[in-house]
Amino acid sequence: MNTQLITTDNHKSINFTNDIVSISKPLFETTPINFFNFIRIYFDGKRLSLGTRADWLRHYFNNQYQNLTFYNNSDECLDNKFLGHFTNPKNPVINDAMQNFNIHNGLALIQKHDDYVDYFHFATSEKNQSILNFYFNKYDLLERFSFYFKEKASDIIIEAEPYVPIKKPNLYDNKSVIPKNIDNDDIQKFIDNTTINTIEIIADGRIIHINRTEYLSLFLTLRGYSSKEISTIINKSHRTIETYFLQLKKKLKAHSRREVIKILDNNGLWNFANNKYITK
């Protein structure tokens, strides 16, 4: 993957904005969130950014904000369950986003992998102060969306390359939106619209795709459910469930439950295995 000089007129990340908006539609329709940005930072220094606001991405690239470092890459900070709050007005990027683009009350969900770290940024308007309660009470929904997003945007992530932007500011002031409360119907609608069909796992340098039935069997087994309990949840026989788990261990070249957990942890999936919405 090579960095190159790309103008904002043909910047791949900006060209994908409509696709990211489409993928984020369940998030915007059923939660108070109205802004989403995905950043992947490779440990060799390369970065890529995708988001739902073309005006912000263009401004972000033109001002070379991606060259600024605001993240602590320590293992403690990058725990996969860590939620980074990014509303500090002393941060010039955050201050710019708040003052000129009405991007406020943000939160970053962080997932660490062997070669890179993924940041999922969620935000809303200035008036929606109650969003903080949603973030912490509905963390599992955000986590579910992160894996839904990576599945739906997998081809886009491959196509979007690291960049070297030019400078040409282009400010845009977005209007505020009325805060939205989320209820059980919204949660169910969100779950219905964010079906996760496959999950990608990297094990021993190999890319392995497991389907919905396989990952449900795997995750529920690791959460301590018996084969009979899992068979009731996903409507498969308990012998089929046992076979799934043995086959997945073979696929992952794992000889024990501990090795399976280590592989999932390396892929940012161990915490997701305990997500209460995973079986929905």
PALUMKOL-555667 format. One line per field, with one value per atom (N, C-alpha, C): residue number from 1; x, y negated, z negated. Coordinates in steps of 0.02 Angstrom, whole numbers, plus 50000, padded with zeros to 5 digits. Example, Ala and Ser with C-alpha at 12.3 -4.5 7.8 and 13.67 -1.06 7.14 Angstrom:
2
n	[1|1|1|2|2|2]
east	[50660|50615|50660|50642|50684|50645]
north	[50284|50225|50165|50112|50053|49998]
up	[49610|49610|49610|49646|49643|49606]
END
This chain:
280
n	[1|1|1|2|2|2|3|3|3|4|4|4|5|5|5|6|6|6|7|7|7|8|8|8|9|9|9|10|10|10|11|11|11|12|12|12|13|13|13|14|14|14|15|15|15|16|16|16|17|17|17|18|18|18|19|19|19|20|20|20|21|21|21|22|22|22|23|23|23|24|24|24|25|25|25|26|26|26|27|27|27|28|28|28|29|29|29|30|30|30|31|31|31|32|32|32|33|33|33|34|34|34|35|35|35|36|36|36|37|37|37|38|38|38|39|39|39|40|40|40|41|41|41|42|42|42|43|43|43|44|44|44|45|45|45|46|46|46|47|47|47|48|48|48|49|49|49|50|50|50|51|51|51|52|52|52|53|53|53|54|54|54|55|55|55|56|56|56|57|57|57|58|58|58|59|59|59|60|60|60|61|61|61|62|62|62|63|63|63|64|64|64|65|65|65|66|66|66|67|67|67|68|68|68|69|69|69|70|70|70|71|71|71|72|72|72|73|73|73|74|74|74|75|75|75|76|76|76|77|77|77|78|78|78|79|79|79|80|80|80|81|81|81|82|82|82|83|83|83|84|84|84|85|85|85|86|86|86|87|87|87|88|88|88|89|89|89|90|90|90|91|91|91|92|92|92|93|93|93|94|94|94|95|95|95|96|96|96|97|97|97|98|98|98|99|99|99|100|100|100|101|101|101|102|102|102|103|103|103|104|104|104|105|105|105|106|106|106|107|107|107|108|108|108|109|109|109|110|110|110|111|111|111|112|112|112|113|113|113|114|114|114|115|115|115|116|116|116|117|117|117|118|118|118|119|119|119|120|120|120|121|121|121|122|122|122|123|123|123|124|124|124|125|125|125|126|126|126|127|127|127|128|128|128|129|129|129|130|130|130|131|131|131|132|132|132|133|133|133|134|134|134|135|135|135|136|136|136|137|137|137|138|138|138|139|139|139|140|140|140|141|141|141|142|142|142|143|143|143|144|144|144|145|145|145|146|146|146|147|147|147|148|148|148|149|149|149|150|150|150|151|151|151|152|152|152|153|153|153|154|154|154|155|155|155|156|156|156|157|157|157|158|158|158|159|159|159|160|160|160|161|161|161|162|162|162|163|163|163|164|164|164|165|165|165|166|166|166|167|167|167|168|168|168|169|169|169|170|170|170|171|171|171|172|172|172|173|173|173|174|174|174|175|175|175|176|176|176|177|177|177|178|178|178|179|179|179|180|180|180|181|181|181|182|182|182|183|183|183|184|184|184|185|185|185|186|186|186|187|187|187|188|188|188|189|189|189|190|190|190|191|191|191|192|192|192|193|193|193|194|194|194|195|195|195|196|196|196|197|197|197|198|198|198|199|199|199|200|200|200|201|201|201|202|202|202|203|203|203|204|204|204|205|205|205|206|206|206|207|207|207|208|208|208|209|209|209|210|210|210|211|211|211|212|212|212|213|213|213|214|214|214|215|215|215|216|216|216|217|217|217|218|218|218|219|219|219|220|220|220|221|221|221|222|222|222|223|223|223|224|224|224|225|225|225|226|226|226|227|227|227|228|228|228|229|229|229|230|230|230|231|231|231|232|232|232|233|233|233|234|234|234|235|235|235|236|236|236|237|237|237|238|238|238|239|239|239|240|240|240|241|241|241|242|242|242|243|243|243|244|244|244|245|245|245|246|246|246|247|247|247|248|248|248|249|249|249|250|250|250|251|251|251|252|252|252|253|253|253|254|254|254|255|255|255|256|256|256|257|257|257|258|258|258|259|259|259|260|260|260|261|261|261|262|262|262|263|263|263|264|264|264|265|265|265|266|266|266|267|267|267|268|268|268|269|269|269|270|270|270|271|271|271|272|272|272|273|273|273|274|274|274|275|275|275|276|276|276|277|277|277|278|278|278|279|279|279|280|280|280]
east	[50043|50000|50045|50039|50083|50045|50075|50045|50056|50011|50018|49985|50003|49973|49907|49853|49787|49752|49723|49687|49619|49589|49524|49470|49482|49432|49425|49480|49476|49497|49494|49514|49467|49495|49454|49409|49435|49394|49332|49341|49284|49235|49261|49218|49174|49195|49157|49106|49100|49057|48985|48956|48887|48879|48929|48927|48928|48969|48974|48909|48878|48813|48761|48762|48714|48724|48787|48802|48781|48787|48772|48698|48658|48587|48552|48563|48529|48549|48611|48636|48600|48594|48564|48488|48457|48384|48358|48398|48373|48409|48459|48495|48502|48525|48534|48596|48636|48699|48685|48721|48713|48780|48834|48901|48939|48972|49014|49077|49133|49197|49238|49269|49311|49383|49428|49499|49538|49580|49625|49697|49733|49802|49847|49888|49935|49996|50027|50085|50146|50144|50199|50189|50135|50124|50070|50050|49999|49931|49886|49819|49768|49707|49652|49592|49550|49492|49431|49375|49312|49259|49210|49159|49097|49050|48985|48980|49032|49031|49088|49072|49123|49156|49116|49144|49196|49183|49231|49293|49284|49341|49386|49355|49395|49436|49403|49437|49491|49477|49524|49587|49579|49636|49674|49638|49670|49713|49693|49732|49781|49786|49834|49826|49764|49751|49773|49774|49793|49867|49906|49976|49986|49933|49938|49923|49957|49949|49914|49854|49816|49801|49825|49809|49869|49856|49908|49904|49956|49954|49977|49972|49992|49940|49961|49915|49857|49870|49818|49764|49786|49738|49699|49730|49699|49664|49644|49603|49540|49520|49464|49398|49391|49329|49332|49388|49399|49358|49324|49288|49324|49352|49388|49342|49335|49291|49331|49306|49345|49308|49293|49261|49306|49369|49415|49426|49401|49407|49479|49525|49596|49629|49598|49622|49602|49650|49633|49586|49593|49550|49478|49471|49405|49373|49412|49386|49361|49400|49380|49315|49310|49249|49188|49197|49142|49122|49171|49157|49132|49157|49143|49100|49090|49052|48997|48987|48936|48941|49002|49015|49033|48988|48996|48984|48999|48981|49002|49066|49091|49120|49123|49151|49187|49243|49281|49284|49261|49268|49332|49375|49441|49449|49476|49489|49561|49601|49671|49681|49720|49738|49814|49838|49910|49948|49919|49955|49926|49869|49837|49787|49762|49710|49652|49591|49532|49498|49479|49443|49375|49322|49254|49228|49224|49204|49129|49094|49023|49014|48968|48956|48885|48867|48802|48807|48751|48751|48765|48776|48793|48736|48674|48616|48602|48630|48612|48660|48656|48700|48683|48621|48601|48632|48668|48698|48747|48777|48827|48795|48733|48698|48688|48671|48662|48727|48783|48847|48861|48854|48874|48821|48758|48706|48694|48714|48703|48769|48821|48887|48884|48846|48844|48817|48772|48747|48801|48842|48898|48948|48961|49007|48980|48915|48883|48891|48879|48885|48956|49006|49076|49091|49065|49076|49031|48971|48927|48960|48988|49021|49080|49121|49181|49161|49106|49083|49057|49014|48984|49034|49085|49133|49199|49200|49264|49297|49258|49287|49310|49273|49292|49357|49364|49425|49485|49476|49531|49550|49499|49512|49539|49519|49540|49612|49656|49727|49747|49803|49831|49843|49846|49844|49895|49911|49950|49909|49872|49826|49859|49820|49841|49802|49822|49788|49744|49681|49632|49569|49565|49509|49442|49393|49325|49277|49256|49215|49141|49104|49032|49000|48949|48916|48851|48851|48792|48741|48676|48624|48616|48594|48582|48521|48519|48460|48430|48366|48332|48356|48376|48398|48345|48368|48323|48333|48279|48283|48274|48308|48304|48264|48216|48175|48186|48149|48157|48141|48092|48076|48134|48167|48225|48281|48292|48345|48331|48269|48252|48260|48241|48249|48323|48363|48435|48463|48444|48467|48445|48381|48355|48393|48417|48450|48526|48553|48626|48645|48614|48629|48702|48738|48808|48810|48825|48823|48889|48944|49009|49056|49104|49156|49224|49269|49336|49384|49420|49469|49537|49588|49656|49691|49710|49743|49803|49861|49922|49934|49920|49931|49878|49827|49774|49711|49674|49610|49555|49516|49463|49397|49348|49281|49235|49200|49153|49083|49034|48966|48929|48869|48830|48820|48799|48788|48852|48907|48972|48994|48989|49015|48968|48903|48858|48874|48886|48904|48969|49018|49083|49078|49046|49042|49003|48947|48905|48939|48976|49015|49066|49100|49151|49121|49058|49024|48996|49007|48988|48922|48889|48826|48840|48795|48801|48777|48796|48775|48699|48665|48592|48561|48591|48566|48575|48633|48647|48600|48587|48542|48473|48451|48386|48388|48443|48450|48452|48491|48500|48465|48425|48383|48424|48476|48516|48523|48535|48542|48606|48606|48665|48726|48716|48773|48802|48759|48783|48825|48803|48840|48909|48913|48977|49022|48993|49032|49058|49016|49037|49099|49097|49152|49216|49211|49271|49298|49254|49276|49309|49282|49310|49379|49386|49452|49502|49481|49525|49542|49492|49504|49555|49547|49591|49658|49664|49724|49735|49681|49683|49672|49712|49708|49671|49653|49619|49574|49531|49487|49528|49583|49627|49656|49676|49704|49652|49590|49535|49524|49523|49514|49570|49632|49689|49682|49660|49650|49596|49541|49486|49509|49548|49573|49619|49661|49706|49668|49606|49565|49513|49519|49472|49402|49397|49332|49313|49360|49344|49290|49295|49243|49177|49181|49120|49084|49122|49091|49045|49056|49015|48961|48954|48904|48834|48792|48725|48681|48700|48660|48684|48736|48766|48718|48674|48628|48563|48558|48495|48492]
north	[50059|50000|49938|49896|49839|49775|49728|49662|49623|49577|49537|49470|49421|49355|49357|49344|49347|49281|49249|49187|49202|49153|49164|49178|49161|49174|49248|49286|49358|49402|49373|49410|49470|49529|49589|49588|49566|49566|49522|49464|49419|49449|49481|49512|49567|49596|49650|49626|49560|49532|49557|49557|49579|49652|49693|49763|49770|49729|49732|49707|49656|49632|49688|49724|49779|49834|49852|49903|49880|49815|49787|49772|49783|49766|49796|49860|49887|49850|49827|49791|49723|49688|49621|49623|49676|49680|49700|49735|49764|49740|49697|49672|49596|49561|49489|49468|49516|49502|49477|49425|49401|49391|49415|49410|49474|49501|49560|49553|49570|49568|49630|49661|49720|49703|49714|49703|49766|49787|49844|49818|49830|49807|49869|49877|49933|49916|49968|49957|49934|49939|49913|49839|49808|49737|49719|49765|49751|49745|49706|49697|49695|49712|49700|49677|49636|49608|49613|49631|49634|49603|49570|49539|49520|49493|49474|49400|49362|49290|49274|49265|49250|49183|49134|49068|49072|49113|49120|49158|49212|49250|49206|49166|49123|49073|49044|48997|49031|49091|49132|49146|49166|49181|49118|49066|49005|48973|48981|48954|49004|49062|49114|49133|49136|49156|49228|49269|49339|49345|49292|49293|49276|49252|49236|49299|49305|49364|49345|49372|49359|49422|49479|49542|49570|49599|49634|49707|49733|49801|49853|49838|49887|49943|50001|50057|50041|50003|49986|49943|49893|49848|49884|49932|49965|50030|50037|50094|50093|50150|50153|50130|50127|50103|50029|49997|49927|49881|49834|49783|49716|49687|49625|49566|49522|49463|49408|49383|49333|49267|49236|49170|49117|49129|49082|49022|48962|48904|48879|48904|48884|48921|48974|49009|48969|48945|48901|48933|48998|49032|49035|49054|49059|48990|48940|48872|48847|48862|48844|48878|48943|48981|48953|48932|48906|48836|48793|48723|48714|48752|48740|48792|48851|48904|48933|48903|48926|49001|49025|49094|49094|49116|49110|49177|49178|49234|49301|49305|49364|49417|49476|49534|49577|49607|49651|49721|49769|49839|49864|49897|49916|49991|50017|50089|50098|50132|50142|50209|50209|50270|50276|50329|50341|50287|50263|50216|50146|50137|50071|50064|50002|49988|49955|49978|49948|49902|49842|49794|49781|49791|49778|49717|49661|49598|49585|49573|49558|49488|49449|49382|49359|49301|49272|49197|49162|49089|49063|48998|48966|48972|48969|48969|49037|49089|49156|49179|49148|49165|49234|49256|49320|49380|49368|49423|49462|49430|49465|49523|49515|49571|49628|49611|49662|49700|49665|49697|49752|49735|49781|49834|49818|49867|49914|49892|49932|49947|49957|49972|50031|50083|50143|50130|50081|50064|50033|49990|49960|50013|50060|50114|50157|50172|50210|50173|50107|50068|50070|50070|50070|50131|50189|50250|50253|50227|50221|50176|50120|50073|50106|50141|50172|50225|50259|50308|50273|50223|50189|50146|50119|50074|50109|50175|50212|50196|50194|50178|50106|50061|49990|49980|50015|50009|50032|50084|50109|50057|50024|49976|49909|49890|49825|49829|49790|49792|49735|49742|49686|49627|49568|49508|49456|49410|49351|49293|49256|49205|49139|49097|49029|48983|48920|48873|48825|48826|48780|48783|48742|48746|48737|48773|48768|48781|48727|48733|48738|48772|48781|48787|48748|48748|48788|48847|48890|48868|48872|48853|48904|48880|48925|48968|49026|49068|49076|49091|49100|49165|49165|49226|49281|49342|49399|49448|49469|49520|49589|49638|49705|49750|49788|49833|49905|49951|50022|50035|49999|50008|49986|49931|49907|49959|49987|50037|50097|50120|50178|50162|50101|50080|50079|50053|50051|50121|50167|50236|50268|50256|50284|50259|50196|50165|50171|50206|50214|50287|50329|50400|50411|50449|50465|50537|50544|50610|50648|50613|50646|50603|50636|50602|50627|50580|50597|50605|50660|50674|50688|50657|50670|50715|50774|50822|50853|50848|50877|50851|50786|50755|50771|50809|50828|50788|50769|50734|50787|50790|50840|50805|50824|50796|50848|50829|50875|50845|50887|50861|50851|50827|50808|50866|50924|50981|51003|51001|51022|50975|50909|50864|50862|50872|50875|50937|50993|51054|51044|51014|51003|50956|50898|50848|50873|50906|50930|50987|51028|51081|51050|50999|50966|50927|50910|50875|50923|50988|51037|51072|51058|51092|51165|51209|51279|51287|51343|51357|51358|51385|51389|51319|51275|51206|51168|51178|51145|51170|51235|51264|51233|51215|51182|51111|51076|51006|51000|51042|51035|51090|51129|51179|51230|51257|51311|51366|51427|51481|51471|51498|51488|51524|51578|51613|51570|51534|51489|51433|51408|51355|51380|51440|51468|51477|51497|51506|51439|51386|51319|51297|51306|51282|51320|51384|51424|51404|51392|51372|51303|51258|51191|51193|51234|51242|51266|51311|51338|51283|51243|51188|51139|51125|51076|51107|51172|51208|51197|51198|51189|51256|51271|51336|51333|51272|51265|51204|51200|51142|51079|51085|51027|51001|51045|51023|50989|51014|50982|50911|50903|50837|50790|50815|50773|50749|50793|50774|50721|50731|50682|50615|50617|50556|50519|50555|50524|50491|50512|50484|50435|50417|50370|50398|50465|50498|50528|50534|50568|50531|50464|50427|50430|50431|50436|50502|50554|50618|50614|50564|50555|50501|50476|50425|50455|50423|50452|50452|50411|50409|50456|50494|50536|50591|50613|50667|50642|50577|50548|50554]
up	[50000|50000|50000|50051|50058|50048|50012|50005|50069|50084|50145|50134|50175|50171|50208|50173|50203|50189|50239|50229|50199|50169|50138|50189|50253|50305|50320|50312|50328|50270|50210|50151|50141|50137|50132|50071|50014|49954|49962|49993|50004|50054|50104|50155|50126|50069|50039|49987|49979|49927|49932|49992|50000|49979|49993|49973|49898|49865|49792|49760|49790|49766|49771|49827|49837|49785|49771|49721|49652|49639|49573|49563|49613|49610|49549|49532|49472|49408|49406|49347|49341|49397|49396|49387|49412|49409|49340|49301|49238|49176|49183|49125|49130|49077|49080|49120|49143|49178|49248|49271|49340|49375|49343|49374|49359|49411|49402|49444|49413|49449|49429|49478|49466|49484|49438|49450|49434|49480|49467|49468|49414|49408|49406|49456|49459|49417|49389|49347|49386|49453|49494|49511|49484|49494|49544|49587|49636|49603|49634|49608|49664|49648|49694|49654|49686|49653|49699|49670|49706|49661|49690|49648|49686|49648|49676|49694|49680|49696|49744|49808|49858|49844|49819|49805|49750|49699|49644|49667|49705|49730|49773|49817|49861|49819|49770|49726|49685|49662|49623|49663|49726|49768|49788|49807|49829|49775|49713|49658|49628|49660|49640|49567|49545|49476|49463|49515|49505|49484|49495|49475|49402|49369|49298|49257|49201|49159|49094|49084|49023|48985|49009|48977|48942|48883|48846|48866|48900|48926|48876|48813|48763|48760|48736|48731|48684|48632|48584|48616|48656|48689|48742|48776|48833|48815|48752|48734|48777|48802|48850|48820|48753|48723|48707|48724|48706|48752|48721|48758|48747|48800|48793|48806|48758|48765|48799|48856|48891|48899|48842|48844|48811|48805|48774|48820|48802|48845|48853|48810|48817|48875|48898|48957|49018|49059|49116|49167|49178|49227|49200|49137|49106|49102|49084|49080|49148|49201|49269|49287|49272|49289|49253|49190|49151|49175|49186|49201|49273|49320|49390|49425|49392|49425|49381|49322|49275|49261|49251|49232|49158|49116|49043|49010|48945|48901|48931|48947|48982|48937|48965|48930|48981|48960|49005|48975|49013|48995|49028|48989|49012|49013|49069|49075|49100|49060|49077|49112|49165|49202|49205|49235|49237|49275|49331|49374|49375|49345|49348|49291|49283|49234|49271|49257|49287|49237|49260|49219|49251|49214|49237|49200|49235|49204|49214|49159|49160|49130|49159|49133|49152|49125|49140|49136|49129|49128|49058|49053|48989|48939|48963|48918|48886|48915|48891|48837|48778|48722|48693|48702|48672|48707|48761|48799|48756|48705|48664|48627|48605|48572|48622|48683|48734|48745|48752|48764|48713|48650|48598|48583|48594|48581|48640|48700|48760|48795|48755|48783|48831|48813|48853|48923|48930|48997|49039|49009|49046|49068|49023|49039|49096|49092|49146|49213|49211|49273|49301|49257|49281|49323|49303|49342|49404|49397|49456|49508|49485|49531|49567|49530|49561|49612|49600|49649|49712|49703|49761|49799|49764|49795|49812|49809|49819|49886|49940|50006|50008|49977|49976|49938|49881|49841|49881|49922|49964|50017|50046|50100|50074|50014|49987|49964|49995|49980|49934|49899|49861|49908|49882|49923|49902|49947|49933|49960|49917|49941|49960|49994|50008|49962|49959|49914|49953|49937|49967|49925|49872|49825|49859|49835|49861|49803|49770|49710|49728|49684|49694|49626|49614|49549|49555|49525|49528|49476|49491|49444|49388|49332|49275|49289|49256|49261|49192|49190|49126|49095|49031|48998|49004|49012|49020|48963|48932|48880|48913|48887|48916|48869|48898|48858|48883|48854|48872|48945|48972|49043|49088|49067|49105|49102|49043|49036|49080|49080|49122|49196|49216|49286|49304|49258|49270|49279|49235|49240|49306|49324|49387|49447|49444|49501|49500|49450|49446|49440|49480|49480|49500|49460|49474|49500|49565|49597|49591|49593|49588|49546|49515|49477|49503|49513|49537|49478|49479|49427|49460|49435|49460|49409|49431|49387|49422|49392|49421|49492|49502|49567|49619|49600|49647|49631|49684|49676|49678|49624|49618|49610|49650|49644|49613|49561|49530|49535|49549|49560|49494|49499|49440|49392|49419|49375|49341|49378|49349|49294|49306|49253|49193|49204|49147|49104|49137|49101|49062|49096|49065|49005|49014|48961|48901|48915|48860|48822|48858|48825|48778|48801|48761|48702|48708|48653|48601|48613|48563|48574|48630|48645|48664|48646|48666|48738|48768|48837|48842|48791|48792|48788|48746|48741|48806|48838|48901|48956|48955|49006|49003|48942|48934|48961|48949|48970|49046|49080|49152|49193|49159|49192|49232|49200|49229|49176|49198|49149|49109|49047|49005|49033|49070|49101|49157|49192|49244|49214|49157|49122|49102|49075|49055|49116|49172|49233|49258|49255|49276|49237|49171|49130|49145|49154|49171|49239|49287|49354|49353|49312|49307|49273|49223|49191|49242|49285|49338|49388|49408|49455|49426|49362|49329|49308|49316|49294|49219|49182|49110|49076|49026|48992|48925|48905|48841|48841|48791|48783|48773|48736|48723|48788|48833|48897|48940|48937|48974|48948|48882|48852|48872|48874|48893|48965|49010|49080|49086|49050|49052|49023|48970|48939|48987|49024|49072|49129|49140|49193|49167|49103|49074|49066|49060|49059|48992|48946|48883|48845|48840|48806|48843|48910|48949|48937|48920|48905|48845|48803|48743|48751|48813|48827|48821|48782|48770|48831|48883|48942|48998|48985|49036|49059|49015|49034|49064|49071|49097|49173]
END
